[in-house]
Amino acid sequence: MKNFVKIIIVFTTISAAIMELIDTSIVNVALNNMAGNLGCTIEDISWVITAYAIANVIIIPMTSFLAAYFGRKNYYLYSIVIFTAASFMCGNSTTLWEIVLWRFVQGIGGGALLSTSQSILFDTFTVEQRGTASAIFGMGIVVGPTLGPTVGGLLIDNYSWPLIFNINIPFGILAAVLTYFFIEDSVHHTEKPAIDWGGILLLAVGVGSLQYVLERGQTNDWFENEGIRIFAVLAAIGVIGFVLWELRQKQPVVNLRLLKDSNLTITTMLTFISGVSLYTSVFIYPLLLQRVLGYTPTMVGMSLIPGALGSLIIMPIVGRRLQAGDSPKPYIAVGFSILIIYGILLYYASNINSSIGDYTLPLIVRSVGISMAMVCLTNQAVAGLKPRDIPQGIALNNMMRQLGGAFGIAFMNIYVDQRYAVHRNELISYITPGAANFVARNNALLGVGSKLAVSANAQQTAYKLLDLAVDRQAYLLTYLDGFLFSVLFIVAVFPLIPFLKTKKLDAATQKAVAESSH
């Protein structure tokens, strides 16, 4: 019976975490359809992504406090219900700002599903089994963003966009029922903490404004836009004020003093970079295949499956090795090294005639690297912390992964725009009326010999086709540069890995951690 309950808890927490993570990326492939149906522009409909991300990143660092205030089981159950109800409302929205509102509410509910799921999962396993728990949770973290475009592509190509939200409803109801009957409350928060209103307000203003700047900056011309300038100032005031305020509180909403632990500090930095790598690669790859190679969302999503399967195989293996007492540092180092190889491999292996099959091996390589790094970092985030501090450590670590993804995508958007302009100008410089390659390509498009007269319309069409070919090549070179650019982030933090602490916990602490992760 005990093992059956453990299986139910694992199923519930991982399902909830994957459901939340899928929703961070499933909308990306549906923007065109949603914009057309709701009668708005692509720029406007992208608010459904921004609203969710802002709510998510505000709630995630507060999950430990909210679980203590409402009770872990109640907070988890309420969050699942809010997420599921908001999913229904999103799927039945008929206007732009209606769906933006409900996506924000969905993000509030979804914010708890990562950190609280991880805490419950860790509480289900003994400290000796913590590596296995990290592997199980890590599978959700990696598989979720990968499955988002896959599921979204299948639903959009075969059904309609409301289904990408309504599909959450049966899973949400099941998770709520299982939570009600099988998830136990924490026994380590006997007193309801005081509400740190100042910290909550500063966190919402600071982190929310920062997420807005990162999400909307590229679209709105960055600091050329007055709104971006205002929110950048609010982000600076909010974040700085939040840090100063929290360090002076006896019961802060987010315990930043935990970052005095050098192990947690280094882990969160490495997790930030893992977030950059995880989200930017998922961001660039579909653009490459759709914009340059002309594949449908469904085909792009299906191509990601081998990598996801690779994660499902590698993560339990790494988890068992950690459980057996292996040091996590070699696995993190190897994982980051593999991610570097992945970026270089894609840079040299891709060309304008590449097929989806050409990316299978690189994606499997990526899944091995991100799996090794993520399992160990998830485990390292709580290593050495006192039992009462573990939820805060988990929340901080998850927030850094989310912010890493936001920073990575924002930087990548800037980089892609700049590199595209550079590559297009370089390619155009080779197109001159007398150049042999230009004449040959132009005549091939016209379907005539170089000495025959052609109509003005035919020539105009040939020029447009040449322009499209230049565009495709410029974007190809740009995305390949993007893969190398993401490698630089990993190289920058690689020297921090040796400083991670891997000392085993003493028996008393092991027992305390095994009894609770909260």
C-alpha positions, 0 to 999 in steps of 0.5 A, a space after each residue: 500500500 505504501 508503494 502504491 501511494 508513493 506511485 500515486 504521489 509521483 504521478 500526481 506531482 510530475 503530471 502537474 509539473 509537466 502540465 505547467 511547463 507544457 503551457 509555457 511553450 504550447 501557445 507559441 505555435 498557436 499565435 497565428 491561429 489565435 490572432 486570426 480568430 480573435 481579430 488582432 495582430 501577432 504583436 498583440 496576441 503575444 501578450 498571452 505569453 507575456 502575461 503567463 510569464 509575468 505571473 509565473 515568475 512573481 509566484 514561484 519565489 513566493 511558493 514556500 511562504 504561500 505553502 506555509 501560510 495556507 498549508 502545503 496541501 491546501 495551497 497545492 490543491 488551490 493552485 491546481 484548481 486555479 490553473 484548471 479553471 483558468 485553462 477553461 476560461 482561456 479556451 472559451 475567451 472571445 476577446 484578446 484582453 479576456 484571454 490575456 487576463 485568464 492567462 495571467 490567472 493561469 500563471 498564478 496557479 501554475 507558479 506553484 506546480 513546479 516548486 511545490 511539486 518538487 518539494 512534495 516529491 522530495 518529501 516522498 523519498 528518503 534522502 538516500 533516494 534524493 538522486 532518484 527524486 531529482 531524476 524524476 522531477 528533472 524529466 518533467 522539467 526537460 520533457 515539458 518544454 519539449 512536448 509543448 511545441 509537439 502537442 501544440 503543433 498536433 492540436 493546431 494542425 488537426 483541431 483548433 486553438 482552444 483545445 491547447 487550453 481545454 486539454 488541461 481540464 481532465 488532467 487538472 481534475 485528476 490531479 486535484 482529486 489525487 491531491 485531495 486524497 493522497 497528498 499529505 500536509 507538511 508537519 513542519 509549518 506549525 505556525 502561520 507566518 506573518 504576511 510580508 506585504 512590503 516584500 510581496 509588493 516589491 517582488 511583484 513590482 521588481 520581478 514582474 517589471 523585469 519579466 515585462 522588459 525581457 518579454 516585450 523589449 525586442 517587440 517595443 524597440 527596447 529603450 526607444 519605447 517609453 513604456 519599456 523605460 518606465 518598466 526598466 526603472 520600476 524593475 531596478 527600484 523593485 529588485 533593489 528595494 526587495 533585496 534590501 527590504 527582505 534582508 531586514 525582515 525576520 519573516 521574509 516572503 523570500 529568505 535571501 539570506 540562504 544565498 550566504 550558502 555558497 553552494 546554493 549561490 553557485 547552484 542557482 547561477 548554474 541553474 540560470 545558465 541551464 535555463 538559458 540553454 534549455 529555453 533558447 535551444 527550444 526557441 531557435 530550433 523550431 524557427 530554423 525548421 519552420 522559417 528556413 526549411 519549411 516544415 509544419 509545426 506538427 513535423 517540428 514537434 515530432 522531431 523533438 520526440 527522440 530527444 525527449 526519449 533520450 532524457 527519459 533514459 538518461 535521467 534515471 541512470 544519473 539519479 541512481 548514480 547520485 543515489 549510489 554516492 557519486 559526486 555530482 560535479 563530474 556529471 554537471 561538467 560532462 553535461 555542460 560539455 555536451 551542451 557545448 558540443 551540441 551547439 558546435 555540432 548544429 553550427 557545422 551540420 546544418 545547411 539549407 538542404 538539411 532534413 529533419 533526420 539530420 537533427 535527430 542525433 544532435 537533439 539526442 546529444 542535447 538531451 543527454 547533456 541537459 539531463 545530466 546537468 539538470 538532475 544534479 543541479 536539482 539535487 544540489 539546490 537542497 544539498 547542505 540546507 536545513 530542512 526548514 530552508 529547503 522549500 525556499 532553496 527550491 523556490 529560488 532555484 526554480 525562479 532562476 531557471 525561469 529567469 534564465 529562460 526569459 533572459 536567454 530568449 530576450 538576448 537571443 531575440 536581440 542577437 537574431 535581429 542583429 545577425 540577420 541584418 549583418 548576414 543579409 547585407 553580406 549576401 546582398 553585396 554578392 548580388 551584382 548584375 554582372 556576377 556569374 552566379 547571379 546571372 546563372 541563378 536569375 536565368 534558371 529562375 526565368 527558365 530561359 537562356 541568358 540571351 533571350 528577352 523576358 517579360 517585366 513580370 517574369 523578371 520581377 518574379 525572379 527578383 522576388 524569388 532571389 530575395 526570398 532565397 537570400 532571406 532564407 540563407 540569412 536566417 539560416 546563418 543567423 540561427 546557426 550563430 545563435 546556437 554558438 552564442 548560447 554556448 558562450 553562456 555555458 563556457 562563462 560559468 563552467 569554472 564555477 563547477 569545481 566550487 560546488 560542495 559535495 560533502 555528504 550530510 551527517 546522519 542526523 541531518 540526513 534523517 531530518 531531511 528524509 523526514 521532511 523537505 519543508 
